[in-house]
């Protein structure tokens, strides 16, 4: 997620990289929009969906409890958290946060967290209240594949710690893991060198698209590894590689009907709305409109 490094600092030695356009993208076209209409008319609805609270981070910083109450009123039935400086429970005890979400009919599915810090404590508290996942959201571009090899080893260790505490570990991608490094695609290496029993992945469709890859082909390449997904759209008319281009879901270029059907078919279980850029609309208004889209979405 953009600017997440403000909250997650994993290494002072991380290099910087570019988001390079590659190939095999699935933007909407007249043909697949017609196919989307057919799909929407003939298949089932998405019964459960959530929101990454980073989408409303300013509101969370002002009043986390009231923000979450509003989110529940929009029709979300799941939430995914992040550490905004007060911990993943926003200054509350884990059980207090759990009661808040339960009373609102929300399933606190997962949270982004610096899994290189206080993992034992966070995993124990997450497991205690029945959370499904702790997710590492950012490791940053690396200088060599040796760095990603060390990260894969660390992810396996972190997965063991999470499993011991009754919660699962996952990694959320950005675009940098899809940029070739030392003749390899780092994300492929992470997928192929982490233990599926210990490490799952959260596929951010927007960043895969921005990196120039087709999310459908990537999910088909690694079935049952992407248990969570960030549902985020990209505004039309801007360069594919532009990182700051998210928009209201359903108004951009990403073909959700085809992508989310493939996601379901290849093992994705949690569908998490995220928006990071707002034009002529507030984050909370966008969250409400995105919920409306998700409630009406059909496969």
URURBEL-V9038 format. One line per field, one symbol per residue. ss: DSSP state (H for helix, E for strand, C for the rest). phi: phi as a letter, one per 40 degrees, with the letter a starting at -180 (. if undefined). psi: psi as a letter, one per 20 degrees, with the letter a starting at -180 (. if undefined). A space follows every 10 residues. Layout:
BEGIN
ss->???
phi->???
psi->???
END
This chain:
BEGIN
ss->CCCHHHCCCC CCCCCCCCCC CCCCCCECCH HHHHHHHHHH HHCCECCCCE EEHHHHHHHH HHCHHHHHHH HHHHCCCEEE ECCCCCCCCC CCCHHHHHHH HHHCCCEEEE EECCCCCCHH HHHHHHHHCC CCEEEECCCC CCCCHHHHHH HHHHHHHHHH HHHHCCCEEE EECCCHHHCE ECCEEHHHHH HHCCCCCCEE EEEEHHHHHH CCCCHHHHHH HCCCCEEEEE ECEECCCCCC CCCCCEECCC CCCECHHHHH HHHHHCCCCE EEECCCCCCC CCHHHHHHHH HHHHHHCEC
phi->.dgcccbbbb accccbbbcc cbagcbccbd ccccccdccc cbbccccaab bccccbcccc ccaccccccc dccchcbabb cacchbgcbf gccdcccccd ccccgbccca acacccbfcd ccccccccbg ccabbccabg dbcacdcccc cdcccccccc ccdcbgbbba bbcbcccbcd afgbcdcdcc ccbbcdcbbb bbccdccccc cgbcdccccc cbcgbccbac cabbccgbcd cccbacadcg bbbcccdccc ccdccbhcbb bbcaabbbbf acdcccdccc cccccccbc
psi->qpjhihhooh pijprqrqop pdalqmrqrh gihghggggh iirrrohqqa poihhlhghh hgngghghgg ghhijqjqqp arojijrijl irqhhggggg gghjkpongr qqqnijpkgg gggghghhjj qhqppoipiq qrhrhhghhh ggghggghhg ggghjkqqqr ppqahhijpp pkjqohhggg gikqohihor qooohghggh ijqohghhhh hmqjhniqqp oprppqjrqh iohmjqrppi ibipnhgggh ghgghjjphp ooqppippok qqhhgghghh ggghhipq.
END
